[in-house]
Amino acid sequence: MVTVQAWAAPPSRQTTYVSGTTIRSADVTGNEDAIFNYLQAGVDTIADGSVVNADINASASIDETKVNLGTVTQAITFTGNNTFAGTTIASVGTVTTGVLTAIDINGGSIDGSVIGQNAQVTIADADINGGTVDGVQIAGATATGVIFVNDASDAVAGLAQGTSGQALLSGGAGALPTWGSGGALSLLSTTSGTGTSTGDITIAEEKQYFVTVEIDVGASNITPSLQINSLANNYRWLVKGTDFVDSPTETIAGENSGSEIKMYHSTHSDASSYYKVSIYIDTFSTTAADGSFWVYFDGWHKFSGTPFAIKGHGLHQGDVTVSSFKITGLAANATHSVRVYEYGQ
């Protein structure tokens, strides 16, 4: 019977040779058998750092449970369908080439990455369900307020920010949207104070304005009138006043070449207590024949507790570059509030 020893650890020397003694063949065989049996059973201890990539067979099919993927510092190429569960991929730099298909980010996150900066990455069928995309640059856009649109080449492009108060306007099929006012009103200025005039209020050529005027008079006579550029000539105007003191009566007054556009009930001289009017101003006409300034107004004022309605229109006959308007004919103790809105073009 031959006894075979099983080794679970590296073999140890069976016989130690001593100088000056006889070496027996049995002792040599014992030491050799210890090494032979260990190698035949398979080496179970490998020195750290002694195995390199070339030592692993390509067909080894090592399971991912045997590999520590906590930190991967080199480039990785994925083929086929890959699933990452409970994995964080962070600070990987820039993905510049490749196709990402059927991406499902379910409760995870993409943080601080650059996607498609060089227009070489395609992401198809992405499903971000309950996850987040934070700090990601798309199409190289980093400015706050940029909106992403699909451009003519079907690529993602950043639409730069508009100015405060603008709205996003459709350009129609096949065209990019733009920022603009879209015909809406935007508040241009607010003027308030006390005195016989509002002072010059800035407006401009080729514009349309909606103006609200409120005047708290107290108990003074006022004759609210409008001038442009402080000019006191060449105004044509017509105003209709409706008196509600007893039975409604209307009075129409006008002027062909006045010093201002009158905007008050022309036949009543009692002290007013309150005045309010809405004015539409059009500065598009720029020839002497057409007039440089068109005005339409509608409002009311109160005499001794009774309201009187006013409505009218006027223009300045002359080729003038419009830069301002003002309301005159107020009382020294009258407080006024003027709000100017500009129509979007």
C-alpha positions as a Markdown table, in Angstrom:
| # | Residue | x | y | z |
|---|---|---|---|---|
| 1 | Met | 0.0 | 0.0 | 0.0 |
| 2 | Val | 1.2 | 3.4 | -1.0 |
| 3 | Thr | 0.3 | 6.4 | 1.2 |
| 4 | Val | -0.6 | 9.6 | -0.7 |
| 5 | Gln | -0.6 | 12.8 | 1.2 |
| 6 | Ala | -3.1 | 15.6 | 0.4 |
| 7 | Trp | -1.7 | 19.1 | 0.7 |
| 8 | Ala | -3.9 | 22.1 | 1.5 |
| 9 | Ala | -1.0 | 24.5 | 1.9 |
| 10 | Pro | 2.4 | 24.9 | 0.4 |
| 11 | Pro | 4.6 | 21.9 | 1.2 |
| 12 | Ser | 7.2 | 21.9 | 3.9 |
| 13 | Arg | 10.6 | 20.1 | 3.9 |
| 14 | Gln | 10.2 | 16.5 | 5.1 |
| 15 | Thr | 13.9 | 15.8 | 5.7 |
| 16 | Thr | 16.7 | 18.3 | 6.4 |
| 17 | Tyr | 20.1 | 17.4 | 5.2 |
| 18 | Val | 23.0 | 17.9 | 7.6 |
| 19 | Ser | 26.5 | 18.5 | 6.4 |
| 20 | Gly | 28.8 | 15.4 | 6.9 |
| 21 | Thr | 25.9 | 12.9 | 7.1 |
| 22 | Thr | 24.8 | 10.3 | 4.6 |
| 23 | Ile | 21.9 | 11.3 | 2.3 |
| 24 | Arg | 19.5 | 8.4 | 2.1 |
| 25 | Ser | 17.4 | 7.9 | -1.1 |
| 26 | Ala | 14.2 | 7.6 | 1.0 |
| 27 | Asp | 14.8 | 11.1 | 2.4 |
| 28 | Val | 15.3 | 12.5 | -1.1 |
| 29 | Thr | 12.1 | 10.8 | -2.3 |
| 30 | Gly | 10.1 | 12.1 | 0.6 |
| 31 | Asn | 11.1 | 15.7 | -0.1 |
| 32 | Glu | 10.4 | 15.2 | -3.8 |
| 33 | Asp | 7.0 | 13.6 | -3.1 |
| 34 | Ala | 5.9 | 16.6 | -1.0 |
| 35 | Ile | 6.6 | 18.9 | -3.9 |
| 36 | Phe | 5.2 | 16.5 | -6.5 |
| 37 | Asn | 1.9 | 15.9 | -4.7 |
| 38 | Tyr | 1.4 | 19.7 | -4.1 |
| 39 | Leu | 1.9 | 20.5 | -7.8 |
| 40 | Gln | -0.3 | 17.6 | -8.9 |
| 41 | Ala | -3.2 | 18.7 | -6.7 |
| 42 | Gly | -3.0 | 22.3 | -8.0 |
| 43 | Val | -1.2 | 25.3 | -6.6 |
| 44 | Asp | -3.6 | 27.1 | -4.2 |
| 45 | Thr | -1.4 | 30.1 | -3.3 |
| 46 | Ile | -0.2 | 32.6 | -5.9 |
| 47 | Ala | 2.2 | 35.4 | -5.0 |
| 48 | Asp | 0.7 | 38.8 | -5.1 |
| 49 | Gly | 1.4 | 40.6 | -8.4 |
| 50 | Ser | 2.7 | 37.5 | -10.1 |
| 51 | Val | -0.4 | 37.1 | -12.4 |
| 52 | Val | -0.7 | 39.4 | -15.4 |
| 53 | Asn | -3.5 | 39.8 | -18.0 |
| 54 | Ala | -1.7 | 37.5 | -20.5 |
| 55 | Asp | -1.8 | 34.7 | -17.9 |
| 56 | Ile | -5.6 | 34.6 | -18.0 |
| 57 | Asn | -7.2 | 32.5 | -20.8 |
| 58 | Ala | -9.5 | 34.4 | -23.1 |
| 59 | Ser | -12.2 | 31.7 | -22.6 |
| 60 | Ala | -12.0 | 31.9 | -18.8 |
| 61 | Ser | -15.5 | 33.6 | -18.6 |
| 62 | Ile | -14.8 | 35.0 | -15.2 |
| 63 | Asp | -18.1 | 35.9 | -13.5 |
| 64 | Glu | -18.6 | 39.6 | -12.6 |
| 65 | Thr | -19.1 | 38.5 | -9.0 |
| 66 | Lys | -15.4 | 37.6 | -8.8 |
| 67 | Val | -14.3 | 41.0 | -10.1 |
| 68 | Asn | -14.2 | 44.2 | -8.0 |
| 69 | Leu | -15.7 | 46.9 | -10.2 |
| 70 | Gly | -15.8 | 49.5 | -7.5 |
| 71 | Thr | -13.2 | 51.6 | -9.2 |
| 72 | Val | -12.3 | 51.4 | -12.9 |
| 73 | Thr | -9.8 | 53.9 | -14.1 |
| 74 | Gln | -9.3 | 52.8 | -17.8 |
| 75 | Ala | -11.5 | 53.0 | -20.8 |
| 76 | Ile | -14.1 | 50.3 | -21.1 |
| 77 | Thr | -15.9 | 49.1 | -24.2 |
| 78 | Phe | -19.3 | 47.5 | -23.8 |
| 79 | Thr | -20.9 | 45.3 | -26.4 |
| 80 | Gly | -24.3 | 43.7 | -26.4 |
| 81 | Asn | -26.9 | 44.6 | -23.8 |
| 82 | Asn | -25.4 | 45.8 | -20.6 |
| 83 | Thr | -27.3 | 46.3 | -17.3 |
| 84 | Phe | -25.9 | 48.4 | -14.4 |
| 85 | Ala | -27.8 | 47.9 | -11.2 |
| 86 | Gly | -26.9 | 49.9 | -8.1 |
| 87 | Thr | -23.8 | 51.2 | -9.8 |
| 88 | Thr | -22.5 | 54.7 | -9.8 |
| 89 | Ile | -20.4 | 55.9 | -12.8 |
| 90 | Ala | -18.9 | 59.2 | -11.9 |
| 91 | Ser | -16.4 | 61.6 | -13.2 |
| 92 | Val | -15.9 | 59.7 | -16.4 |
| 93 | Gly | -15.1 | 62.8 | -18.4 |
| 94 | Thr | -16.5 | 63.2 | -21.9 |
| 95 | Val | -18.2 | 60.7 | -24.1 |
| 96 | Thr | -17.2 | 61.7 | -27.6 |
| 97 | Thr | -18.2 | 58.7 | -29.8 |
| 98 | Gly | -20.7 | 55.9 | -29.8 |
| 99 | Val | -24.3 | 55.0 | -29.8 |
| 100 | Leu | -26.3 | 54.6 | -26.6 |
| 101 | Thr | -29.5 | 52.7 | -27.3 |
| 102 | Ala | -32.4 | 51.8 | -25.1 |
| 103 | Ile | -31.0 | 53.6 | -22.1 |
| 104 | Asp | -33.1 | 53.1 | -19.0 |
| 105 | Ile | -32.1 | 55.3 | -16.0 |
| 106 | Asn | -34.6 | 54.2 | -13.3 |
| 107 | Gly | -34.1 | 56.1 | -10.1 |
| 108 | Gly | -30.4 | 56.8 | -10.9 |
| 109 | Ser | -28.6 | 59.9 | -12.0 |
| 110 | Ile | -26.2 | 61.3 | -14.5 |
| 111 | Asp | -24.1 | 64.0 | -12.8 |
| 112 | Gly | -21.5 | 66.3 | -14.2 |
| 113 | Ser | -21.1 | 64.6 | -17.6 |
| 114 | Val | -20.8 | 66.1 | -21.1 |
| 115 | Ile | -23.1 | 64.5 | -23.7 |
| 116 | Gly | -22.8 | 65.1 | -27.4 |
| 117 | Gln | -20.5 | 68.2 | -27.1 |
| 118 | Asn | -18.8 | 67.1 | -30.4 |
| 119 | Ala | -22.0 | 65.9 | -32.0 |
| 120 | Gln | -20.7 | 62.3 | -32.1 |
| 121 | Val | -22.9 | 60.6 | -29.6 |
| 122 | Thr | -26.4 | 59.4 | -30.3 |
| 123 | Ile | -28.8 | 58.5 | -27.5 |
| 124 | Ala | -31.8 | 56.5 | -28.7 |
| 125 | Asp | -34.8 | 55.4 | -26.8 |
| 126 | Ala | -33.7 | 56.9 | -23.5 |
| 127 | Asp | -36.1 | 56.3 | -20.6 |
| 128 | Ile | -35.3 | 58.4 | -17.5 |
| 129 | Asn | -37.9 | 57.1 | -15.1 |
| 130 | Gly | -37.7 | 58.7 | -11.7 |
| 131 | Gly | -34.0 | 59.5 | -12.1 |
| 132 | Thr | -32.2 | 62.8 | -12.5 |
| 133 | Val | -29.9 | 64.4 | -15.0 |
| 134 | Asp | -27.8 | 66.9 | -13.1 |
| 135 | Gly | -25.0 | 69.2 | -14.3 |
| 136 | Val | -25.1 | 67.7 | -17.8 |
| 137 | Gln | -24.1 | 69.8 | -20.8 |
| 138 | Ile | -26.1 | 69.2 | -23.9 |
| 139 | Ala | -24.8 | 70.6 | -27.2 |
| 140 | Gly | -22.1 | 72.5 | -25.3 |
| 141 | Ala | -24.6 | 75.0 | -23.8 |
| 142 | Thr | -23.9 | 76.1 | -20.3 |
| 143 | Ala | -25.6 | 79.5 | -19.9 |
| 144 | Thr | -28.6 | 79.8 | -17.5 |
| 145 | Gly | -31.9 | 80.1 | -19.3 |
| 146 | Val | -30.9 | 78.4 | -22.6 |
| 147 | Ile | -33.8 | 76.4 | -24.2 |
| 148 | Phe | -33.0 | 73.4 | -26.4 |
| 149 | Val | -34.6 | 73.1 | -29.8 |
| 150 | Asn | -34.3 | 70.8 | -32.8 |
| 151 | Asp | -32.6 | 72.6 | -35.6 |
| 152 | Ala | -32.8 | 72.2 | -39.4 |
| 153 | Ser | -30.3 | 69.3 | -39.4 |
| 154 | Asp | -32.3 | 67.5 | -36.7 |
| 155 | Ala | -29.5 | 68.2 | -34.1 |
| 156 | Val | -30.1 | 69.6 | -30.7 |
| 157 | Ala | -29.3 | 73.3 | -30.6 |
| 158 | Gly | -29.4 | 75.9 | -27.8 |
| 159 | Leu | -31.7 | 78.9 | -28.2 |
| 160 | Ala | -30.0 | 81.8 | -26.5 |
| 161 | Gln | -31.8 | 83.7 | -23.8 |
| 162 | Gly | -34.1 | 86.6 | -24.8 |
| 163 | Thr | -34.5 | 89.8 | -22.8 |
| 164 | Ser | -36.6 | 90.3 | -19.7 |
| 165 | Gly | -40.3 | 90.3 | -20.5 |
| 166 | Gln | -40.1 | 88.7 | -23.9 |
| 167 | Ala | -42.1 | 85.6 | -24.9 |
| 168 | Leu | -41.2 | 82.6 | -27.0 |
| 169 | Leu | -42.8 | 82.9 | -30.5 |
| 170 | Ser | -43.3 | 80.1 | -32.9 |
| 171 | Gly | -41.7 | 80.5 | -36.4 |
| 172 | Gly | -44.2 | 78.0 | -37.9 |
| 173 | Ala | -43.4 | 74.6 | -39.4 |
| 174 | Gly | -39.7 | 74.1 | -40.3 |
| 175 | Ala | -38.5 | 77.2 | -38.5 |
| 176 | Leu | -36.9 | 77.8 | -35.2 |
| 177 | Pro | -38.8 | 79.8 | -32.5 |
| 178 | Thr | -37.6 | 83.2 | -31.5 |
| 179 | Trp | -37.9 | 85.6 | -28.6 |
| 180 | Gly | -40.2 | 88.6 | -29.0 |
| 181 | Ser | -43.1 | 90.6 | -27.5 |
| 182 | Gly | -45.6 | 89.0 | -29.8 |
| 183 | Gly | -48.1 | 92.0 | -29.7 |
| 184 | Ala | -48.4 | 91.9 | -26.0 |
| 185 | Leu | -48.1 | 95.0 | -23.8 |
| 186 | Ser | -45.0 | 95.6 | -21.7 |
| 187 | Leu | -44.7 | 98.3 | -19.1 |
| 188 | Leu | -42.3 | 101.0 | -20.3 |
| 189 | Ser | -42.4 | 103.6 | -17.6 |
| 190 | Thr | -44.3 | 105.0 | -14.6 |
| 191 | Thr | -44.4 | 108.7 | -13.8 |
| 192 | Ser | -46.0 | 110.3 | -10.8 |
| 193 | Gly | -45.8 | 113.7 | -9.0 |
| 194 | Thr | -47.6 | 116.9 | -8.2 |
| 195 | Gly | -47.9 | 120.1 | -10.3 |
| 196 | Thr | -49.4 | 121.7 | -13.4 |
| 197 | Ser | -47.7 | 119.2 | -15.8 |
| 198 | Thr | -46.5 | 115.7 | -15.8 |
| 199 | Gly | -43.2 | 116.8 | -17.4 |
| 200 | Asp | -41.8 | 115.2 | -20.6 |
| 201 | Ile | -42.3 | 111.4 | -20.7 |
| 202 | Thr | -40.0 | 109.5 | -23.1 |
| 203 | Ile | -41.4 | 107.6 | -26.1 |
| 204 | Ala | -40.0 | 107.0 | -29.6 |
| 205 | Glu | -40.6 | 107.0 | -33.4 |
| 206 | Glu | -42.2 | 104.0 | -35.1 |
| 207 | Lys | -44.0 | 102.8 | -32.0 |
| 208 | Gln | -47.4 | 102.2 | -30.5 |
| 209 | Tyr | -48.3 | 103.0 | -26.9 |
| 210 | Phe | -51.1 | 102.5 | -24.4 |
| 211 | Val | -51.1 | 105.1 | -21.6 |
| 212 | Thr | -53.2 | 105.4 | -18.5 |
| 213 | Val | -53.5 | 108.8 | -16.7 |
| 214 | Glu | -55.0 | 109.3 | -13.2 |
| 215 | Ile | -55.2 | 112.8 | -11.7 |
| 216 | Asp | -56.4 | 113.5 | -8.2 |
| 217 | Val | -57.4 | 117.1 | -8.3 |
| 218 | Gly | -58.9 | 117.9 | -5.0 |
| 219 | Ala | -61.1 | 121.0 | -5.8 |
| 220 | Ser | -59.4 | 122.8 | -8.7 |
| 221 | Asn | -60.2 | 123.6 | -12.3 |
| 222 | Ile | -58.1 | 121.6 | -14.7 |
| 223 | Thr | -57.9 | 121.4 | -18.5 |
| 224 | Pro | -55.9 | 118.2 | -19.2 |
| 225 | Ser | -54.2 | 118.5 | -22.6 |
| 226 | Leu | -51.5 | 116.6 | -24.5 |
| 227 | Gln | -48.4 | 117.9 | -26.3 |
| 228 | Ile | -45.5 | 116.2 | -28.0 |
| 229 | Asn | -41.9 | 117.3 | -27.7 |
| 230 | Ser | -43.2 | 120.3 | -25.7 |
| 231 | Leu | -44.5 | 121.8 | -29.1 |
| 232 | Ala | -47.3 | 124.3 | -28.8 |
| 233 | Asn | -48.6 | 124.5 | -32.4 |
| 234 | Asn | -50.2 | 122.6 | -35.3 |
| 235 | Tyr | -52.5 | 120.3 | -33.3 |
| 236 | Arg | -55.8 | 119.1 | -34.7 |
| 237 | Trp | -58.3 | 117.5 | -32.4 |
| 238 | Leu | -61.9 | 116.6 | -31.7 |
| 239 | Val | -63.4 | 115.7 | -28.4 |
| 240 | Lys | -66.9 | 114.6 | -27.4 |
| 241 | Gly | -68.1 | 115.1 | -23.9 |
| 242 | Thr | -71.2 | 113.5 | -22.3 |
| 243 | Asp | -72.8 | 115.3 | -19.4 |
| 244 | Phe | -74.7 | 113.1 | -16.9 |
| 245 | Val | -75.8 | 115.8 | -14.5 |
| 246 | Asp | -79.5 | 115.7 | -15.5 |
| 247 | Ser | -80.3 | 113.9 | -18.7 |
| 248 | Pro | -77.3 | 112.8 | -20.8 |
| 249 | Thr | -76.3 | 115.4 | -23.3 |
| 250 | Glu | -73.3 | 115.4 | -25.6 |
| 251 | Thr | -71.1 | 118.3 | -26.6 |
| 252 | Ile | -68.6 | 118.1 | -29.5 |
| 253 | Ala | -65.7 | 120.5 | -29.7 |
| 254 | Gly | -62.5 | 120.7 | -31.9 |
| 255 | Glu | -59.8 | 122.8 | -33.3 |
| 256 | Asn | -57.9 | 122.9 | -36.6 |
| 257 | Ser | -54.6 | 124.4 | -35.4 |
| 258 | Gly | -54.3 | 124.5 | -31.7 |
| 259 | Ser | -51.5 | 124.6 | -29.2 |
| 260 | Glu | -52.4 | 121.2 | -27.7 |
| 261 | Ile | -54.8 | 118.3 | -27.9 |
| 262 | Lys | -57.6 | 119.0 | -25.4 |
| 263 | Met | -58.8 | 116.0 | -23.4 |
| 264 | Tyr | -61.6 | 117.3 | -21.2 |
| 265 | His | -65.3 | 118.2 | -21.1 |
| 266 | Ser | -65.1 | 121.5 | -22.9 |
| 267 | Thr | -68.4 | 123.1 | -21.6 |
| 268 | His | -68.0 | 122.6 | -17.9 |
| 269 | Ser | -66.1 | 125.0 | -15.7 |
| 270 | Asp | -66.8 | 123.7 | -12.2 |
| 271 | Ala | -63.9 | 122.4 | -10.1 |
| 272 | Ser | -63.0 | 118.7 | -10.8 |
| 273 | Ser | -62.2 | 116.2 | -8.1 |
| 274 | Tyr | -60.9 | 113.2 | -10.2 |
| 275 | Tyr | -59.8 | 112.6 | -13.8 |
| 276 | Lys | -58.9 | 109.3 | -15.5 |
| 277 | Val | -58.3 | 108.6 | -19.1 |
| 278 | Ser | -56.8 | 105.9 | -21.3 |
| 279 | Ile | -54.8 | 107.0 | -24.4 |
| 280 | Tyr | -53.6 | 105.2 | -27.5 |
| 281 | Ile | -50.5 | 106.8 | -29.1 |
| 282 | Asp | -49.3 | 106.0 | -32.6 |
| 283 | Thr | -46.0 | 107.4 | -33.8 |
| 284 | Phe | -45.7 | 105.5 | -37.1 |
| 285 | Ser | -46.7 | 108.4 | -39.3 |
| 286 | Thr | -43.6 | 110.5 | -40.2 |
| 287 | Thr | -44.7 | 112.9 | -43.0 |
| 288 | Ala | -46.2 | 116.3 | -42.7 |
| 289 | Ala | -49.2 | 115.2 | -44.8 |
| 290 | Asp | -50.0 | 112.3 | -42.5 |
| 291 | Gly | -49.1 | 113.9 | -39.2 |
| 292 | Ser | -46.3 | 112.7 | -36.9 |
| 293 | Phe | -48.4 | 111.7 | -33.9 |
| 294 | Trp | -51.9 | 110.2 | -33.7 |
| 295 | Val | -53.8 | 110.0 | -30.4 |
| 296 | Tyr | -57.1 | 108.4 | -29.4 |
| 297 | Phe | -58.4 | 108.8 | -25.8 |
| 298 | Asp | -61.3 | 107.7 | -23.7 |
| 299 | Gly | -62.1 | 108.4 | -20.1 |
| 300 | Trp | -64.0 | 110.4 | -17.6 |
| 301 | His | -63.7 | 113.1 | -15.0 |
| 302 | Lys | -65.8 | 114.1 | -12.0 |
| 303 | Phe | -67.3 | 117.5 | -11.3 |
| 304 | Ser | -68.9 | 118.0 | -7.9 |
| 305 | Gly | -69.5 | 114.3 | -7.5 |
| 306 | Thr | -71.0 | 113.9 | -11.0 |
| 307 | Pro | -69.1 | 112.0 | -13.7 |
| 308 | Phe | -68.6 | 113.3 | -17.3 |
| 309 | Ala | -67.4 | 111.0 | -20.1 |
| 310 | Ile | -64.9 | 112.2 | -22.6 |
| 311 | Lys | -63.8 | 110.6 | -25.9 |
| 312 | Gly | -61.8 | 112.0 | -28.8 |
| 313 | His | -58.7 | 111.9 | -31.0 |
| 314 | Gly | -56.1 | 114.3 | -32.4 |
| 315 | Leu | -52.8 | 114.6 | -34.3 |
| 316 | His | -49.9 | 116.9 | -34.8 |
| 317 | Gln | -49.7 | 118.3 | -38.3 |
| 318 | Gly | -46.0 | 118.3 | -39.1 |
| 319 | Asp | -43.0 | 116.2 | -39.8 |
| 320 | Val | -41.5 | 115.8 | -36.3 |
| 321 | Thr | -39.3 | 113.1 | -34.8 |
| 322 | Val | -41.3 | 112.2 | -31.7 |
| 323 | Ser | -39.2 | 111.8 | -28.5 |
| 324 | Ser | -41.7 | 112.6 | -25.7 |
| 325 | Phe | -45.1 | 113.7 | -24.6 |
| 326 | Lys | -46.6 | 115.4 | -21.6 |
| 327 | Ile | -50.0 | 116.2 | -20.0 |
| 328 | Thr | -50.5 | 119.9 | -19.3 |
| 329 | Gly | -53.3 | 122.0 | -17.8 |
| 330 | Leu | -53.2 | 120.5 | -14.4 |
| 331 | Ala | -53.5 | 122.4 | -11.0 |
| 332 | Ala | -50.6 | 123.1 | -8.8 |
| 333 | Asn | -52.0 | 120.8 | -6.1 |
| 334 | Ala | -53.0 | 118.0 | -8.5 |
| 335 | Thr | -51.2 | 114.7 | -8.1 |
| 336 | His | -50.8 | 112.6 | -11.2 |
| 337 | Ser | -49.8 | 109.0 | -12.1 |
| 338 | Val | -49.0 | 108.1 | -15.7 |
| 339 | Arg | -48.2 | 104.5 | -16.8 |
| 340 | Val | -46.8 | 103.9 | -20.3 |
| 341 | Tyr | -47.1 | 100.5 | -22.0 |
| 342 | Glu | -45.5 | 99.6 | -25.3 |
| 343 | Tyr | -47.1 | 97.3 | -27.9 |
| 344 | Gly | -44.9 | 94.5 | -29.2 |
| 345 | Gln | -44.2 | 94.8 | -32.9 |
